[in-house]
Amino acid sequence: MTLVVGLVVSSVGFCGPVSAENFVALKPNAGLGCDSPVYQADNYYHQFQYAPGLSAQGQNAADHARNNVVSPTDMDAPLNGSDVIVRDDDYTNVCGYNWWDPEDIGDTTIGLYTCEQRTTAGACDSAIIRLEETWGAQTTGDMRRSLACHEVGHSVGLQHRAENLPNGHGCMPAIINGRQNWSTHDRVHVNFAY
């Protein structure tokens, strides 16, 4: 079984901060909700809100992403706002994806980022991160933190990276790999943008 996350698959190159292929530009006319691509965040102050009922495993994973992935960059990630709402549930059909099922042997989705509202400049002003709760309860803390790292990466503008990159590709490949941090390359782009 292959576990799939996120929305956008892109090629990856080794570029400077201005033109990284896995970091997106502003998109003033792109879709929202289930049709949203990965967007840049609207600013460096990336406020999180945990939806009522967020499981302890989901909160632990999101806390790790806020405190150990985003905060060491030039961004701030307090838990007091609504830029990014984190929720988990036993999803079956959100945005038409085939969500994780322990009986399913095919490709399944375990996490999803959607931009719900954007600025006129084309940055995401409000996003939702969905984490598959049943998968989260049956996997390791490392894998849950890797998934949260990945989806939070999308919320700041990072797209998927190739799994076969040499050392240091972090948590952004399309398949969750257990890594719990962004690569140095990705952190450079986040710091440059914000």
Buried (B, 14 or more C-beta within 10 A) or exposed (E): EEBBBBBBEBEBEEEEEEEBEBBBEBBEEBEBEEEBBBBBBBBBEBBBBBBEEBBEBBBBBBBBBBEBBBBBBEBBBEBEBEBBBBBBBEBEEBBEBEBBBEEEEEEBBBBBBBBBBBBEEBBBBBBBBBBBBBBBBEBEEBBBBBBBBBBBBBBBBBBBBBEEBEEEBBBBBBEBBEBBBBBEBBBBBBBEBB
